[in-house]
Amino acid sequence: MKKLGLIVNPVAGMGGKVGLKGTDGPEIVEKARSLGARPESALKTGYALQVISGLKDQVEIITCPGEMGEEVARKYGFEPRLIGSINDPSTSEDTEQAARKMAAQGVELILFAGGDGTARNIYHALGEDNHPPVIGIPAGVKIHSAVYATTPRNAGELVRLYLQEGSLPLRRAEVMDIDEEAFRDGRLSARLYGYLMVPCAGDLMQHLKIGGVGSEESVLDGIAEQVLEGLEQDTIYVVGPGSTTAPIMKKMGLDHTLLGVDLVKNGKLLAADANEQQILELIKGKTAKIIVTVIGGQGYIFGRGNQQISADVIRQVGKKNIIVVATREKVLSLDYGHLLADTGDEEVNKMLCGYIRIITGYKEELVYPLTS
């Protein structure tokens, strides 16, 4: 019987849709809840466990009580073995203690759901050497680290391959995180904390997030000019975060929330740093389009740092009204050769699949496939 460790950060990702850029710290968690945020990590863990549900007789899940793993494991038909107790609400210390106990009990693999803060906790508990390999289920707002699968379902597929075949190669993957307080103030400050061993197979593991390559001012200016020429009257534009979208707002003479989502109509700012609910209210019954960029090194257009543009928002706007912008260098440097979306809704992810036009300069486009 193979032993699989399972750790779920129950509050991971709650800050995304409500525009808080993360949930590090109990005060931010409470603020997220007060704004109507809903837990999503258990749902995403469920997608992963569905993939391995056929291995119930071959895999024993060792996990934490309640919402840190037990509940979702039982929901998908497993009879987990519980270790220790957890605080109410759960804390980062619970995550670290669980990881240590799982390693001590000889698990073949640790599957965890969270964001970069959770990855840091796992790293702090295990260190870089002589630890079981890990696979992250992307459930947080900040997913800079390379220890995560590209989607929750692909995390499950990696678990299945590793436990069934046992011959997947391992590699050292970066654990990165940013300063959330600086992030909320519009400043991006990231650092490398260390490395964890992860199994790899094809494109199932995501890459380290990197900055744009060759993002010259003239190229970004050309992208902005091309977008502005295509703007339509009486249409609401949902402008996603990033340095590639910033020149678009600048050319309209509007302030831009570098790490947030702004809404514009007829050259006027409707909302700055909007959360999911504000976006849904403003676009309800209106013609709307979304402007987003590509995450350098990873290829995501949704689900990484722009969760305010949720599956419900995307569904309402429609695929044909999504405008993707990125420098040619950033797109061509993607190792995958395709774009990605991880909206948390498999139906919307599938809707987005197919070929996507990317504005890469003035009168310049690339066409790239998007796969879920």
N, C-alpha and C positions, 0 to 999 in steps of 0.2 A: 504494500500500500504506500503510494507516494504521499508526502506531506507538503501541503501548500499553505503558507502563511497568508492571511488576509487582513489588511488594515484599511479601514475607511475613515477618512476625515469627514465627519458629518456636516461641517460648515463650509467645506471647500466650495468655492465658486459662487457663494451666496452674494458676494459683493458685486459681481460682474454686471448683471442686468440692471441693478439699481445705481450703477455708476460710481461705486466706491473703490474700484480698482484692486480689491483684495479683501481678505477677512482676517488679517493678522491682528490678534488682540481682542479681548472680550468686548471692549467698548464698540469696536467696529462691527462685530457680530450683532450686537444688540441694535446698533443703528441700522444695519442691513435688514434685520427683522422688522424694525419699526417702519421701514420703507416698503414692506411687503415682499421681501426676498423669500424665496422658497429653497429648501435644501435640494440639491441635485446630485450629490455624489453617490447616494444609494442607487438612484436610477441608472447612472452611468456604470456603476459596479454591476448592476443587473445585466446590462448588455454584455459585459465580459463573461459573467457566470453562465449566461445562456449558452455560450459557445462550448463550455466545458461540462454542461449538464449531463452529457452522456458518459462522463467519467466518474459518476458517483461511486461506483463500486471499486474504482482504482485509486481514487484520490481522497485523502482525509484533509479537510480544511481545519486549520488551527487559527482561531481568531479571537477577537475581544467581545465582551458581552454587549448586548443591545445594539445601538445604532452604529457602533464602530466595527461591525462585521457580522455579528450573529443574526440580526434580523434579516438582512438581505440574503445571507447564505441559506437560511431556512426557507425563505420565500422561493428560492430556486431549487429546493428539494434536497439540500445537503443537511447532514447531521453533524454540525461542527463540534470540535472540542474547544472549550473555552479556557483562556488563560487569564488568571488574575481578575482584578476588578478595575473599573474606570471611574473617574470623577464625573460629577454632574454639574455643569456641562463638561464634556471631555476636554482635555488639554494636550498641548504638545508633549508634555511629560508622559502622558498615557501612550502616545504614539511611539516615543523612544523606548519606553519600558517594554512595550509589546514586541518591537523589533528585536530587542536583545533577547527576550525569552524565546522567541521563535527561532532565532539563530542557535541558541543554546539547546533547543529541542531537536535540532537537526533537520529543519525543513529544507526541501530541495530548492524552494523558490519562494520569494515574498512578493505578493501582488498587493499594491496599495493604490488607493484612490485619493487624489488631492491635487495640489498645485506646487509651486516651487518651495513654499514654506514647509510643506509636508516632506518633500524630497530632502530638504535640509535636515529635518528631524530624523529621517531614516539614516542619512549619512552620519549625523552626529552620533547616533546609536551604534552603527555598525563599523564605522571607519572605512578605510579604503582596502584593507587586506583581509583575507581569510573570512569572507562573509558569503552567505548564499546570494546568488544573483537576484536582482529585483526587476520588476516590471511595473511601471506607473500607469494607472488609468487616468487620462487627462480629465480632471474635474475642477480645476482651479481657474482663477482669473489669469494668473501669470504662469505661463508654461514656457519659460526660457530654457529650462534644463533638457538635456538629451536623454533622460532616463525614462521618458514616456513613450508609449505606443502612439501611433498616429491617430487612432480612434479608440474608444472603449471596446468596441467589438474586436479590433485588431489586437488589443491587449489580451483578450480571451484566446484568440487564435495563437498568439505567441505562447501562452501558458500551455495550451493543448499540444503544440508542436514540441515544446521543451520537455514536458512530462511524459508524453507518449514516445517521442523519438529519442530524446536525451542526447542528441548529437549536435545540437545547435552550437555554433561558435559563440564565445563570450567576448565582449569588448568593454573597455573603460569608457564610461559616459559622464559628461560634465554635469555637475550639480551647480546651478546658477540661481541667484535670487537678487531682487532689487529692494531698495529702501522704499517701503510703501508711503511713508510720510512725504518723502521727496517726490514720489510718483504722483500723489494727490495734488502737489503743488506745481505739477507740470514739468518736473525734472526727472530724467531717467538716469539712475545710478545703479549699475549692476556689477556684481563681482562673482568670481569663481570661488566656490567653497571647497570643492574637491571632486572626487570621482567615485562612482559606484559601478560594479560589474552588472552588465545587462546582456541577455541573449539577443542575438540579431538574426533576422531572416527576411531577406528581400527588403521591401519598403515598409515593414510593419512598425519599425521604431522610427520616431521622428528625429530630426537633426537639431543641433544647437542653433538657437536663434542668433542671427548676426545682423549687423547693420548693413545698410545698402552699399553696394559696390558701384563706384563711379556715379554717385548721385550729384553730379555737377549742377550748379545753379542754373546754367543755361538749359540743361535737359529738363529739369523740374519746371522751369519757366515755360518751356514749350508744351509740356504736359498740361499745365494749368491753362495755357492759352487755348489748347485744343478742347479742353472740357468747357471752358467759358463760351466758346463759339457754339457749342451744342446745347447750352442751357435753354430751357423752354419756359415761357411765361406761365404763371399760375400753377407751377409744379413745385412741390416741396422736395428739397434735396437733403438727404440724410448723409452728412459728411463724416466719415469715420476718422479715427485717430491716425497720427503718423506725420512724419516730415515730408512725405510725398503729397499729401492732401493739403498741407499748410499753405503752399503757394496759391492754391485755388482760392482759398479764403482771402489771402492777402491781396490778390488781384481784384477781388470784389470790395476791398476796403473794409473787411470785417476781421474782428479778432477770431483767433482759432484756438480751440482747446486741444493742445498737442496730444494729450493722452485721453481725450474724451470724444464725445459725439456731438456735433452741432447740427442744427436744422436751419435751412435757408429757404426763403421764397421771394422771388422777384427782387433779388439783390439785398434783402433785409434779413437780419438774424432773428429767427423765431424763437430759438432756444439754444443756450450754450451748455455744454457738458450734460446733455440730457440722459435720463435713464430710460429703461425699456418702456415703462408705463407712460412717461411723457411723450415718447416717440409714437406709441400706439394711439394715444389720444389726439395728437396733432395730425396724424396722417389718416385717421379714420374717415372713410368716405371721400378722400382727396386723391388726386394724382400725385404720386411720389416716386422718387428714384433714390437709389443708394449709391454713394461713391466710396469705394474702399481701395486699399492698397494691398500688396502682397507682403507677407512676413518674410524678410530676407533669410535665406538658409533653410526655411521650412516649407514655404509655399502656401500657407493658409491664407484664405481671404476672409473667413469667418471662424469664430470660436477661439481666437487667441488675442486677448486684449480688447476685443470689441463686442463682448457678449451683450451689451446694451442693444445691439442690432441682432435681436434674438430670432429664433425660428418663426415666431408669430409675426414679427416685423417683416421678415423676408417673405413669408407666405403672402402677406397682404400686399407687398410691393410687387412681387413677381420676378422671376428670373430675367425676363427681357428688360427690366428696368434697373438692372445692376450695372454700374459702370466701374470697371477695375482699372486702376492706374498703377504703373510701376516703371522704373527705368529698365531699359533693355538688358543692361548688365545684370540687374537683380534677377530678372526672369531667367536669363540664359545660364546663370550660375546655379540654378536649382538642380540638385543631384537627382531628384525624383523624375524630372522631365514632365511633371504635371502639377496642377494646383490641387489644393485640398480644402475641405470644409468640414468642420466638426461642430455643428450647431446644437447638438444634444437631441435632435429630432431626426430619426433615420429617414422619415418620409421626405423631409425638407432636404436632407443631404442628397438623397437620390434625385430629387427635383433639380438640384443644382448641377448634377453630373452632365457631362457633355463638353462641347467646345465653348470656350469663353474668350471674348475679345478683350485685349489689354491695351490701353493707350500707353505707349512708351515714349512719345515725343509729339512734336507738332506734325500733324498729317502722317503719323507713324503708328502702326499697330502690330501686335503679334496675336496669333490665335493659339491658345493652349488648351489641352484637355483638363477637365477637373474630374477627379475620381473620389469616391467616398471611402 
